[in-house]
Structures are given as structure tokens and as C-alpha cells.
Amino acid sequence: MIGSGYIIIFLIFVIVSWIIGEQLKSRFKKYSKIAVNNQMSGKEVAEKMLHENGIYDVKVVSVEGQLSDHYNPATKTVNLSRDVYYGRSIASAAIASHECGHAVQHAKAYSMLQFRTALVPLQNISAKIMNVIFIMMFFGVFMFNNFISIDLALYVIVGCYAIFTLFAFVTLPVEIDASKRALMWLNSSGITGYGTHEKAEDALKWAAYTYVVAALSSLAMLLYFLFMLAGRRN
């Protein structure tokens, strides 16, 4: 059922994602060597931004991994990788404040964040369904046909990719808004200034590109399976 077109699309976006990921790592490494004006660590930057936005019920914690930083609305924690948590650089300040931007969104009931949060269960269920379908396909079309028809499978795949695509495109304004909040606060608080603020902008710009690629990849897959389904109906 999956032809060469799927493989080509998949490989293209794998390569593009890898290139952007490497650029992001390169920017982080470069800007990790440039100190912020007040020598504050990522943890201190995060706590300062939270408190100045009237948020005192969110904890800032250190987690393992590289660029594994995220905000968890369920536990109300800003989770920073060790390099960001302890770092005293432009890169650390940019990433820490970006994740706090999500905490501010949560506190202010930002509608797009609420929408994305509501989509998470559907996203997770769709991912599990897709895993089952691809496992079945792995064992061959004959066994696959004994469980589900190709047409029905395509409808399910299209439905799942529609949810993936919606989630990915809803994520874009959420991430962009968090970066805007972060950059405005970094500038107003004096943590970044002339010569350093544009570096923080550059770091967050490349982080945003990863979400753009994810959204375009999901859309491309959705269109691929839609065209496949349309072709079978003609």
C-alpha cells in the first residue's frame, strides 16, 4: 500500500529535519559561549520570568537530555536540560524564557495552548492506531487483508494524519507566541541587550523551524494518502 512516493516524502523530511536539527545544535553551541548581561543561570532566568509574571506555583527543574526542555502543564513544571538549567549564556536564557512563555500562556488561559492540550489525547490515540496499522502492514498485504480492507485502512490513516496535521499547525502559533513573550521579557528585563538580543532571536528562530518542518511533513503525508485514496475511488 505504501509506495515509493511515501518513501521519497519521508526521506526528504528526514533530511530537512536533520539539517535544521544540526543548525539548532550549532546555534546553541555558539550562543552557549556568550554570557548574558547579568550572569544569571537558566534556572534563575526562568524563576525571574515566572515571578515577574505573577506565577509562583510553577517549579523549575532539571531533566536529562540535550535540548529536552519543555513545559508540562499537568505538573506545572518548567523542565530544563542540564546545559540550560545551569548555563549562564544567551542560549540558556533564550530557551529557559521560551519554556516560561508556555507557563505564562497556561496562566493566562491562552486559547491556542488550550486547544493543543485538548488535542493531545486524540494525537496519542491516533499514534497508537497508526502503529498497529503499520505493524499489520509489515507482515504483508495477505495477512493485512484478513483484518482490514485496504480502503478502510486508508480512511483510518487519512483520519490519523488529519489529526497529526491539525496538532502540528496548532502547535506553530503556540510556539511562536511563547518565543515572542520570551524575547519581549528578555529585552525589557535587561537580560539581553544590544548585540545579544538578536542572538537570542536567532536561537529561538531555528527552534521554531523544527515545528514548521514537522507541520509541513505531516501535511505532505496527509495529502499523499488523500491522493492515494482518491485514486482508488476513481
CYANA upper distance limits for C-alpha pairs under 8 A (distance plus 0.5 A):
  1 MET  CA    141 VAL  CA      8.38
  1 MET  CA    150 ILE  CA      7.99
  2 ILE  CA      6 TYR  CA      6.66
  2 ILE  CA      7 ILE  CA      8.39
  3 GLY  CA      7 ILE  CA      7.34
  4 SER  CA      8 ILE  CA      6.60
  5 GLY  CA      9 ILE  CA      6.68
  5 GLY  CA    224 TYR  CA      8.25
  6 TYR  CA     10 PHE  CA      6.51
  6 TYR  CA    221 MET  CA      7.82
  6 TYR  CA    224 TYR  CA      7.65
  7 ILE  CA     11 LEU  CA      6.54
  8 ILE  CA     12 ILE  CA      6.59
  9 ILE  CA     13 PHE  CA      6.86
  9 ILE  CA    217 SER  CA      8.36
  9 ILE  CA    220 ALA  CA      7.82
  9 ILE  CA    221 MET  CA      7.90
 10 PHE  CA     14 VAL  CA      6.62
 10 PHE  CA    217 SER  CA      8.32
 11 LEU  CA     15 ILE  CA      6.63
 12 ILE  CA     16 VAL  CA      6.72
 13 PHE  CA     17 SER  CA      6.29
 13 PHE  CA    213 VAL  CA      7.77
 13 PHE  CA    217 SER  CA      6.64
 14 VAL  CA     18 TRP  CA      6.57
 15 ILE  CA     19 ILE  CA      6.72
 16 VAL  CA     20 ILE  CA      6.75
 16 VAL  CA    213 VAL  CA      8.04
 17 SER  CA     21 GLY  CA      6.42
 17 SER  CA    210 THR  CA      7.21
 17 SER  CA    213 VAL  CA      7.12
 17 SER  CA    214 ALA  CA      8.46
 18 TRP  CA     22 GLU  CA      6.59
 19 ILE  CA     23 GLN  CA      6.75
 20 ILE  CA     24 LEU  CA      6.58
 20 ILE  CA    206 TRP  CA      7.62
 20 ILE  CA    209 TYR  CA      7.58
 20 ILE  CA    210 THR  CA      7.09
 21 GLY  CA     25 LYS  CA      6.71
 21 GLY  CA    210 THR  CA      7.63
 22 GLU  CA     26 SER  CA      6.55
 23 GLN  CA     27 ARG  CA      6.62
 23 GLN  CA    206 TRP  CA      7.74
 24 LEU  CA     28 PHE  CA      6.62
 24 LEU  CA    203 ALA  CA      7.53
 24 LEU  CA    206 TRP  CA      6.04
 24 LEU  CA    207 ALA  CA      6.81
 25 LYS  CA     29 LYS  CA      6.59
 26 SER  CA     30 LYS  CA      6.58
 27 ARG  CA     31 TYR  CA      6.47
 27 ARG  CA    202 ASP  CA      8.39
 27 ARG  CA    203 ALA  CA      6.51
 28 PHE  CA     32 SER  CA      6.26
 28 PHE  CA     91 ALA  CA      6.10
 28 PHE  CA    203 ALA  CA      7.14
 29 LYS  CA     33 LYS  CA      7.48
 29 LYS  CA     91 ALA  CA      8.48
 30 LYS  CA     34 ILE  CA      8.04
 31 TYR  CA     89 SER  CA      7.21
 31 TYR  CA     90 ILE  CA      6.14
 31 TYR  CA     91 ALA  CA      5.62
 31 TYR  CA    199 LYS  CA      7.58
 31 TYR  CA    203 ALA  CA      8.31
 32 SER  CA     87 GLY  CA      7.93
 32 SER  CA     88 ARG  CA      8.29
 32 SER  CA     89 SER  CA      5.54
 32 SER  CA     90 ILE  CA      6.72
 32 SER  CA     91 ALA  CA      5.68
 32 SER  CA     92 SER  CA      7.37
 33 LYS  CA     89 SER  CA      6.91
 33 LYS  CA     90 ILE  CA      8.49
 34 ILE  CA     89 SER  CA      5.82
 34 ILE  CA     90 ILE  CA      6.39
 34 ILE  CA     91 ALA  CA      8.47
 35 ALA  CA     39 GLN  CA      6.77
 35 ALA  CA     88 ARG  CA      6.30
 35 ALA  CA     89 SER  CA      4.59
 35 ALA  CA     90 ILE  CA      6.35
 36 VAL  CA     40 MET  CA      7.43
 36 VAL  CA     88 ARG  CA      6.91
 36 VAL  CA     89 SER  CA      5.66
 36 VAL  CA     90 ILE  CA      5.84
 36 VAL  CA     93 ALA  CA      7.96
 36 VAL  CA    191 ILE  CA      6.58
 36 VAL  CA    192 THR  CA      6.81
 36 VAL  CA    196 THR  CA      8.17
 37 ASN  CA    190 GLY  CA      7.95
 37 ASN  CA    191 ILE  CA      6.06
 37 ASN  CA    192 THR  CA      6.84
 37 ASN  CA    193 GLY  CA      8.09
 38 ASN  CA    191 ILE  CA      6.90
 39 GLN  CA     88 ARG  CA      5.98
 39 GLN  CA     89 SER  CA      7.91
 40 MET  CA     44 GLU  CA      6.31
 40 MET  CA     45 VAL  CA      6.67
 40 MET  CA     88 ARG  CA      5.89
 40 MET  CA     89 SER  CA      8.46
 41 SER  CA     45 VAL  CA      6.64
 41 SER  CA     84 VAL  CA      8.20
 41 SER  CA     85 TYR  CA      7.03
 41 SER  CA     86 TYR  CA      5.90
 41 SER  CA     87 GLY  CA      5.69
 41 SER  CA     88 ARG  CA      4.76
 41 SER  CA     89 SER  CA      7.88
 41 SER  CA     92 SER  CA      7.76
 41 SER  CA     93 ALA  CA      7.79
 42 GLY  CA     46 ALA  CA      6.58
 42 GLY  CA     80 LEU  CA      8.46
 42 GLY  CA     84 VAL  CA      5.82
 42 GLY  CA     85 TYR  CA      5.12
 42 GLY  CA     86 TYR  CA      6.41
 42 GLY  CA     87 GLY  CA      6.22
 42 GLY  CA     88 ARG  CA      6.75
 42 GLY  CA     89 SER  CA      8.37
 42 GLY  CA     92 SER  CA      5.61
 42 GLY  CA     93 ALA  CA      5.75
 42 GLY  CA     95 ILE  CA      8.45
 42 GLY  CA     96 ALA  CA      6.04
 43 LYS  CA     47 GLU  CA      6.73
 43 LYS  CA     60 VAL  CA      6.96
 43 LYS  CA     61 VAL  CA      8.28
 43 LYS  CA     80 LEU  CA      8.32
 43 LYS  CA     84 VAL  CA      8.14
 43 LYS  CA     85 TYR  CA      5.39
 43 LYS  CA     86 TYR  CA      7.14
 43 LYS  CA     96 ALA  CA      7.72
 44 GLU  CA     48 LYS  CA      6.52
 45 VAL  CA     49 MET  CA      6.67
 45 VAL  CA     93 ALA  CA      6.62
 45 VAL  CA     96 ALA  CA      7.24
 45 VAL  CA     97 SER  CA      7.29
 46 ALA  CA     50 LEU  CA      6.66
 46 ALA  CA     60 VAL  CA      7.52
 46 ALA  CA     78 VAL  CA      8.47
 46 ALA  CA     93 ALA  CA      8.28
 46 ALA  CA     96 ALA  CA      5.93
 46 ALA  CA     97 SER  CA      6.14
 46 ALA  CA    100 CYS  CA      6.64
 47 GLU  CA     51 HIS  CA      6.56
 47 GLU  CA     60 VAL  CA      7.41
 48 LYS  CA     52 GLU  CA      6.53
 49 MET  CA     53 ASN  CA      6.76
 49 MET  CA     97 SER  CA      7.33
 49 MET  CA    100 CYS  CA      7.42
 49 MET  CA    185 TRP  CA      7.88
 50 LEU  CA     54 GLY  CA      6.94
 50 LEU  CA     55 ILE  CA      5.47
 50 LEU  CA     56 TYR  CA      7.32
 50 LEU  CA     58 VAL  CA      8.19
 50 LEU  CA    100 CYS  CA      6.99
 50 LEU  CA    103 ALA  CA      8.18
 50 LEU  CA    104 VAL  CA      7.88
 51 HIS  CA     55 ILE  CA      5.62
 51 HIS  CA     56 TYR  CA      6.47
 53 ASN  CA    104 VAL  CA      7.58
 55 ILE  CA    104 VAL  CA      8.15
 55 ILE  CA    107 ALA  CA      7.96
 57 ASP  CA     76 LYS  CA      7.70
 58 VAL  CA     76 LYS  CA      5.43
 58 VAL  CA     77 THR  CA      5.83
 58 VAL  CA     78 VAL  CA      7.51
 58 VAL  CA    103 ALA  CA      8.17
 59 LYS  CA     76 LYS  CA      7.12
 59 LYS  CA     77 THR  CA      5.28
 59 LYS  CA     78 VAL  CA      6.64
 60 VAL  CA     77 THR  CA      6.25
 60 VAL  CA     78 VAL  CA      5.21
 60 VAL  CA     79 ASN  CA      6.59
 60 VAL  CA     80 LEU  CA      7.82
 61 VAL  CA     77 THR  CA      7.34
 61 VAL  CA     78 VAL  CA      6.71
 61 VAL  CA     79 ASN  CA      5.60
 61 VAL  CA     80 LEU  CA      6.66
 61 VAL  CA     85 TYR  CA      8.17
 62 SER  CA     79 ASN  CA      6.26
 62 SER  CA     80 LEU  CA      5.46
 62 SER  CA     81 SER  CA      6.13
 62 SER  CA     82 ARG  CA      6.26
 62 SER  CA     85 TYR  CA      6.50
 63 VAL  CA     68 SER  CA      7.99
 63 VAL  CA     69 ASP  CA      8.24
 63 VAL  CA     79 ASN  CA      6.53
 63 VAL  CA     80 LEU  CA      6.26
 63 VAL  CA     81 SER  CA      5.45
 63 VAL  CA     82 ARG  CA      6.84
 64 GLU  CA     68 SER  CA      7.78
 64 GLU  CA     81 SER  CA      6.17
 64 GLU  CA     82 ARG  CA      6.99
 65 GLY  CA     81 SER  CA      6.42
 65 GLY  CA     82 ARG  CA      8.04
 66 GLN  CA     81 SER  CA      6.53
 66 GLN  CA     82 ARG  CA      8.30
 66 GLN  CA     83 ASP  CA      8.01
 67 LEU  CA     81 SER  CA      6.73
 68 SER  CA     79 ASN  CA      8.43
 68 SER  CA     80 LEU  CA      7.44
 68 SER  CA     81 SER  CA      6.18
 69 ASP  CA     78 VAL  CA      8.25
 69 ASP  CA     79 ASN  CA      5.93
 69 ASP  CA     80 LEU  CA      5.03
 69 ASP  CA     81 SER  CA      6.00
 69 ASP  CA     95 ILE  CA      8.07
 69 ASP  CA     96 ALA  CA      8.39
 69 ASP  CA     99 GLU  CA      7.74
 70 HIS  CA     78 VAL  CA      6.71
 70 HIS  CA     79 ASN  CA      5.77
 70 HIS  CA     80 LEU  CA      7.21
 70 HIS  CA     99 GLU  CA      6.32
 71 TYR  CA     76 LYS  CA      7.83
 71 TYR  CA     77 THR  CA      6.40
 71 TYR  CA     78 VAL  CA      5.05
 71 TYR  CA     79 ASN  CA      6.37
 71 TYR  CA     99 GLU  CA      6.08
 71 TYR  CA    100 CYS  CA      7.74
 71 TYR  CA    102 HIS  CA      6.91
 71 TYR  CA    103 ALA  CA      7.21
 72 ASN  CA     76 LYS  CA      6.06
 72 ASN  CA     77 THR  CA      5.88
 72 ASN  CA     78 VAL  CA      7.01
 72 ASN  CA     79 ASN  CA      7.95
 73 PRO  CA     77 THR  CA      7.43
 73 PRO  CA    103 ALA  CA      7.83
 73 PRO  CA    106 HIS  CA      7.53
 76 LYS  CA    103 ALA  CA      8.14
 78 VAL  CA     99 GLU  CA      6.90
 78 VAL  CA    100 CYS  CA      7.14
 78 VAL  CA    103 ALA  CA      8.04
 80 LEU  CA     84 VAL  CA      6.39
 80 LEU  CA     85 TYR  CA      5.81
 80 LEU  CA     96 ALA  CA      7.39
 81 SER  CA     85 TYR  CA      6.38
 82 ARG  CA     86 TYR  CA      6.45
 82 ARG  CA     87 GLY  CA      8.23
 83 ASP  CA     87 GLY  CA      5.83
 83 ASP  CA     92 SER  CA      7.77
 84 VAL  CA     88 ARG  CA      8.38
 84 VAL  CA     91 ALA  CA      7.96
 84 VAL  CA     92 SER  CA      4.91
 84 VAL  CA     93 ALA  CA      8.04
 84 VAL  CA     95 ILE  CA      7.67
 84 VAL  CA     96 ALA  CA      7.33
 85 TYR  CA     92 SER  CA      7.64
 85 TYR  CA     96 ALA  CA      8.15
 87 GLY  CA     92 SER  CA      6.07
 88 ARG  CA     92 SER  CA      6.80
 88 ARG  CA     93 ALA  CA      7.72
 89 SER  CA     93 ALA  CA      6.72
 90 ILE  CA     94 ALA  CA      6.52
 90 ILE  CA    192 THR  CA      8.12
 90 ILE  CA    196 THR  CA      7.64
 90 ILE  CA    199 LYS  CA      7.68
 90 ILE  CA    200 ALA  CA      6.50
 91 ALA  CA     95 ILE  CA      6.72
 91 ALA  CA    200 ALA  CA      7.01
 91 ALA  CA    203 ALA  CA      7.24
 92 SER  CA     96 ALA  CA      6.43
 93 ALA  CA     97 SER  CA      6.45
 93 ALA  CA    191 ILE  CA      8.50
 93 ALA  CA    200 ALA  CA      8.40
 94 ALA  CA     98 HIS  CA      6.58
 94 ALA  CA    182 ALA  CA      7.58
 94 ALA  CA    183 LEU  CA      7.99
 94 ALA  CA    186 LEU  CA      8.35
 94 ALA  CA    200 ALA  CA      5.90
 94 ALA  CA    201 GLU  CA      8.35
 94 ALA  CA    203 ALA  CA      7.74
 94 ALA  CA    204 LEU  CA      7.39
 95 ILE  CA     99 GLU  CA      6.84
 95 ILE  CA    204 LEU  CA      7.78
 96 ALA  CA    100 CYS  CA      6.83
 97 SER  CA    101 GLY  CA      6.57
 97 SER  CA    179 SER  CA      8.44
 97 SER  CA    182 ALA  CA      5.45
 97 SER  CA    183 LEU  CA      8.31
 97 SER  CA    186 LEU  CA      8.05
 98 HIS  CA    102 HIS  CA      7.42
 98 HIS  CA    178 ALA  CA      6.03
 98 HIS  CA    179 SER  CA      5.68
 98 HIS  CA    181 ARG  CA      7.92
 98 HIS  CA    182 ALA  CA      5.51
 98 HIS  CA    183 LEU  CA      8.43
 98 HIS  CA    204 LEU  CA      8.44
 99 GLU  CA    103 ALA  CA      7.32
 99 GLU  CA    178 ALA  CA      7.70
100 CYS  CA    104 VAL  CA      6.74
100 CYS  CA    178 ALA  CA      8.25
100 CYS  CA    182 ALA  CA      7.91
101 GLY  CA    105 GLN  CA      6.72
101 GLY  CA    177 ASP  CA      8.23
101 GLY  CA    178 ALA  CA      4.85
101 GLY  CA    179 SER  CA      7.24
101 GLY  CA    181 ARG  CA      6.15
101 GLY  CA    182 ALA  CA      6.15
102 HIS  CA    106 HIS  CA      6.66
102 HIS  CA    174 VAL  CA      8.34
102 HIS  CA    175 GLU  CA      8.47
102 HIS  CA    178 ALA  CA      6.06
103 ALA  CA    107 ALA  CA      6.68
104 VAL  CA    108 LYS  CA      6.56
105 GLN  CA    109 ALA  CA      6.44
105 GLN  CA    110 TYR  CA      5.40
105 GLN  CA    113 LEU  CA      7.40
105 GLN  CA    178 ALA  CA      7.89
106 HIS  CA    110 TYR  CA      6.67
106 HIS  CA    113 LEU  CA      7.56
106 HIS  CA    114 GLN  CA      8.26
109 ALA  CA    113 LEU  CA      8.08
109 ALA  CA    114 GLN  CA      7.37
110 TYR  CA    114 GLN  CA      6.92
111 SER  CA    115 PHE  CA      6.66
112 MET  CA    116 ARG  CA      6.63
112 MET  CA    170 VAL  CA      7.25
112 MET  CA    171 THR  CA      8.45
112 MET  CA    173 PRO  CA      7.78
112 MET  CA    174 VAL  CA      6.63
113 LEU  CA    117 THR  CA      6.59
113 LEU  CA    171 THR  CA      8.37
113 LEU  CA    174 VAL  CA      6.43
114 GLN  CA    118 ALA  CA      6.69
115 PHE  CA    119 LEU  CA      6.88
115 PHE  CA    170 VAL  CA      8.17
116 ARG  CA    120 VAL  CA      7.00
116 ARG  CA    167 PHE  CA      6.90
116 ARG  CA    170 VAL  CA      6.73
116 ARG  CA    171 THR  CA      7.11
119 LEU  CA    123 GLN  CA      6.56
119 LEU  CA    167 PHE  CA      7.08
120 VAL  CA    124 ASN  CA      6.64
120 VAL  CA    167 PHE  CA      8.41
121 PRO  CA    125 ILE  CA      6.69
122 LEU  CA    126 SER  CA      6.50
122 LEU  CA    163 ILE  CA      7.69
123 GLN  CA    127 ALA  CA      6.71
123 GLN  CA    160 CYS  CA      8.46
123 GLN  CA    163 ILE  CA      6.84
123 GLN  CA    164 PHE  CA      6.76
123 GLN  CA    167 PHE  CA      7.74
124 ASN  CA    128 LYS  CA      6.91
125 ILE  CA    129 ILE  CA      6.76
126 SER  CA    130 MET  CA      6.63
126 SER  CA    160 CYS  CA      5.59
126 SER  CA    163 ILE  CA      7.85
126 SER  CA    164 PHE  CA      8.29
127 ALA  CA    131 ASN  CA      6.72
127 ALA  CA    160 CYS  CA      7.89
128 LYS  CA    132 VAL  CA      6.89
129 ILE  CA    133 ILE  CA      6.81
129 ILE  CA    160 CYS  CA      8.33
130 MET  CA    134 PHE  CA      6.62
130 MET  CA    157 ILE  CA      7.27
130 MET  CA    160 CYS  CA      7.63
131 ASN  CA    135 ILE  CA      6.57
132 VAL  CA    136 MET  CA      6.70
133 ILE  CA    137 MET  CA      6.67
133 ILE  CA    153 ALA  CA      7.97
134 PHE  CA    138 PHE  CA      6.55
135 ILE  CA    139 PHE  CA      7.41
136 MET  CA    140 GLY  CA      7.69
136 MET  CA    143 MET  CA      7.93
136 MET  CA    144 PHE  CA      6.11
137 MET  CA    141 VAL  CA      6.69
137 MET  CA    144 PHE  CA      6.29
139 PHE  CA    143 MET  CA      7.04
139 PHE  CA    144 PHE  CA      7.70
140 GLY  CA    144 PHE  CA      6.60
141 VAL  CA    145 ASN  CA      6.44
142 PHE  CA    146 ASN  CA      7.22
143 MET  CA    147 PHE  CA      7.55
144 PHE  CA    148 ILE  CA      6.76
144 PHE  CA    149 SER  CA      8.07
145 ASN  CA    149 SER  CA      5.77
145 ASN  CA    150 ILE  CA      7.38
148 ILE  CA    152 LEU  CA      7.13
148 ILE  CA    153 ALA  CA      7.02
149 SER  CA    153 ALA  CA      6.64
150 ILE  CA    154 LEU  CA      6.68
151 ASP  CA    155 TYR  CA      6.89
151 ASP  CA    229 LEU  CA      7.61
151 ASP  CA    232 ARG  CA      8.23
152 LEU  CA    156 VAL  CA      6.81
153 ALA  CA    157 ILE  CA      6.60
154 LEU  CA    158 VAL  CA      6.50
154 LEU  CA    225 PHE  CA      7.38
154 LEU  CA    229 LEU  CA      6.79
155 TYR  CA    159 GLY  CA      6.65
155 TYR  CA    229 LEU  CA      7.97
156 VAL  CA    160 CYS  CA      6.67
157 ILE  CA    161 TYR  CA      6.60
157 ILE  CA    225 PHE  CA      7.90
158 VAL  CA    162 ALA  CA      6.49
158 VAL  CA    222 LEU  CA      6.51
158 VAL  CA    225 PHE  CA      6.58
158 VAL  CA    226 LEU  CA      6.90
159 GLY  CA    163 ILE  CA      6.99
160 CYS  CA    164 PHE  CA      6.78
161 TYR  CA    165 THR  CA      6.41
161 TYR  CA    218 SER  CA      7.12
161 TYR  CA    219 LEU  CA      8.22
161 TYR  CA    221 MET  CA      7.58
161 TYR  CA    222 LEU  CA      5.78
162 ALA  CA    166 LEU  CA      6.60
162 ALA  CA    219 LEU  CA      8.43
162 ALA  CA    222 LEU  CA      6.82
163 ILE  CA    167 PHE  CA      6.56
164 PHE  CA    168 ALA  CA      6.60
164 PHE  CA    218 SER  CA      6.88
165 THR  CA    169 PHE  CA      6.65
165 THR  CA    215 ALA  CA      6.61
165 THR  CA    218 SER  CA      5.62
165 THR  CA    219 LEU  CA      6.06
165 THR  CA    222 LEU  CA      7.96
166 LEU  CA    170 VAL  CA      6.55
167 PHE  CA    171 THR  CA      6.59
168 ALA  CA    172 LEU  CA      7.20
168 ALA  CA    211 TYR  CA      7.72
168 ALA  CA    214 ALA  CA      7.13
168 ALA  CA    215 ALA  CA      5.24
168 ALA  CA    218 SER  CA      7.92
169 PHE  CA    173 PRO  CA      8.10
169 PHE  CA    215 ALA  CA      6.16
170 VAL  CA    174 VAL  CA      7.36
171 THR  CA    175 GLU  CA      6.66
171 THR  CA    211 TYR  CA      7.94
172 LEU  CA    176 ILE  CA      6.61
172 LEU  CA    208 ALA  CA      8.23
172 LEU  CA    211 TYR  CA      6.87
172 LEU  CA    212 VAL  CA      7.37
172 LEU  CA    215 ALA  CA      8.49
173 PRO  CA    177 ASP  CA      6.30
174 VAL  CA    178 ALA  CA      6.73
175 GLU  CA    179 SER  CA      6.79
175 GLU  CA    208 ALA  CA      7.34
176 ILE  CA    180 LYS  CA      6.75
176 ILE  CA    208 ALA  CA      7.43
177 ASP  CA    181 ARG  CA      6.71
178 ALA  CA    182 ALA  CA      6.65
179 SER  CA    183 LEU  CA      6.55
179 SER  CA    204 LEU  CA      7.09
180 LYS  CA    184 MET  CA      6.58
181 ARG  CA    185 TRP  CA      6.67
182 ALA  CA    186 LEU  CA      6.54
183 LEU  CA    187 ASN  CA      6.66
183 LEU  CA    197 HIS  CA      8.30
183 LEU  CA    200 ALA  CA      7.95
183 LEU  CA    201 GLU  CA      7.47
184 MET  CA    188 SER  CA      6.63
185 TRP  CA    189 SER  CA      6.29
186 LEU  CA    190 GLY  CA      6.70
186 LEU  CA    191 ILE  CA      5.77
186 LEU  CA    192 THR  CA      6.08
186 LEU  CA    197 HIS  CA      8.32
187 ASN  CA    191 ILE  CA      6.90
187 ASN  CA    192 THR  CA      5.90
187 ASN  CA    193 GLY  CA      6.77
187 ASN  CA    197 HIS  CA      7.43
192 THR  CA    196 THR  CA      6.05
192 THR  CA    197 HIS  CA      5.43
192 THR  CA    200 ALA  CA      8.34
193 GLY  CA    197 HIS  CA      5.75
194 TYR  CA    198 GLU  CA      8.46
195 GLY  CA    199 LYS  CA      7.96
196 THR  CA    200 ALA  CA      7.14
197 HIS  CA    201 GLU  CA      6.86
198 GLU  CA    202 ASP  CA      6.64
199 LYS  CA    203 ALA  CA      6.73
200 ALA  CA    204 LEU  CA      6.88
201 GLU  CA    205 LYS  CA      6.50
202 ASP  CA    206 TRP  CA      6.93
203 ALA  CA    207 ALA  CA      7.00
204 LEU  CA    208 ALA  CA      6.67
205 LYS  CA    209 TYR  CA      6.95
206 TRP  CA    210 THR  CA      7.48
207 ALA  CA    211 TYR  CA      7.94
208 ALA  CA    212 VAL  CA      7.04
209 TYR  CA    213 VAL  CA      6.71
210 THR  CA    214 ALA  CA      6.77
211 TYR  CA    215 ALA  CA      6.67
212 VAL  CA    216 LEU  CA      6.72
213 VAL  CA    217 SER  CA      6.42
214 ALA  CA    218 SER  CA      6.69
215 ALA  CA    219 LEU  CA      6.70
216 LEU  CA    220 ALA  CA      6.54
217 SER  CA    221 MET  CA      6.81
218 SER  CA    222 LEU  CA      6.68
219 LEU  CA    223 LEU  CA      6.71
220 ALA  CA    224 TYR  CA      6.63
221 MET  CA    225 PHE  CA      6.84
222 LEU  CA    226 LEU  CA      6.62
223 LEU  CA    227 PHE  CA      6.57
224 TYR  CA    228 MET  CA      6.75
225 PHE  CA    229 LEU  CA      6.53
226 LEU  CA    230 ALA  CA      6.59
227 PHE  CA    231 GLY  CA      6.52
228 MET  CA    232 ARG  CA      6.92
229 LEU  CA    233 ARG  CA      6.94
230 ALA  CA    234 ASN  CA      6.94
